[in-house]
Amino acid sequence: MELIKVTDHYAPAVALIELNRPKELNALNPQLMGELRDSLVRLDKDDTVRAIIITGNERAFAAGADIKQMADKSAIDMLVLDQFSTWDQIRKVKKPIIAAVSGFALGGGCELAMMCDMIVASETAQFGQPEIKIGTIPGAGGTQRLTRAVGKAKAMELILTGRFISAQEAHFYGLAIKVVPVEMYLQEAVTLAKEIAAMSPIAVQLAKEAVNRSFETHLDEGLTLERKNFYLTFASQDQKEGMAAFVEKRKPEFKGK
Ligand code: CAA
């Protein structure tokens, strides 16, 4: 891996992926996205990992897709490059992914953070979809995910003006779950990841699938999937252990079985 750093066991059962093109503010070129996809697919299959954190550095989570590499491309070049198929594979990762965001999360960087399951932000984080300022529009889900996250009017404002919002504003609109001082954002994400990693990984996976489905379907179908996944947890030893531990007033030990 050249453009990301992966620590499989940064904390117990928690993997950390650091985007690592600092000079380019972690601009997301196809190589970086390919490395990210390969690592996520590998970690998704690793039973010793139960939660994943994606982060950048203090100055930038990621300042968007790599403009320099895209600038001269034709529409057909972009079609053939098919860069978003990599993003589609990342979207299928079943394990929980937390974005720990400091500094710029712009364009594709904001879209990558939104593709994660939760965003923990440092006070210095800035979110935005500034593509309009360079004569294009979001291409990695921004028009859809930002609208679902913050509502139509705010999404319109951000996407049509290219304005950035602060971490506090992102928190107010429900984009970030938490804002903490810059020295703490990664630790805060680790604490959250460890809390999730202590749960039954089977229940976590089924819950993530059901929550994500709520964005993609009408209520009736979503409720049917939720119900099936709820019943499915009863086929796991973890559900028996979790409920027995509650009755016996002890801490459960989840084995992912
Ligand atoms: N692509 C390529 N290089 C980038 C980049 C990007 N998205 N963002 C920053 N860089 C590079 C800069 O060109 C600069 O490189 P050089 O030193 O070689 O000139 C370096 O990173 C540092 O950036 P700045 O000097 O510009 O730093 P700054 O602090 O003055 O400004 C910034 C920071 C406001 C983030 C500014 O860099 C900026 O506006 N970046 C572009 C943001 C943007 O438009 N993102 C959307 C991209 S399109 C997209 O993402 C499409 C999609 O939906 C997938």
Residues whose N, C-alpha, C, O or C-beta is under 5 A from the ligand:
A	BS01	CAA	K23 E24 L25 A27 A63 G64 A65 D66 I67 K68 F104 L106 G107 G108 P130 E131 I137 P138 G139 A140
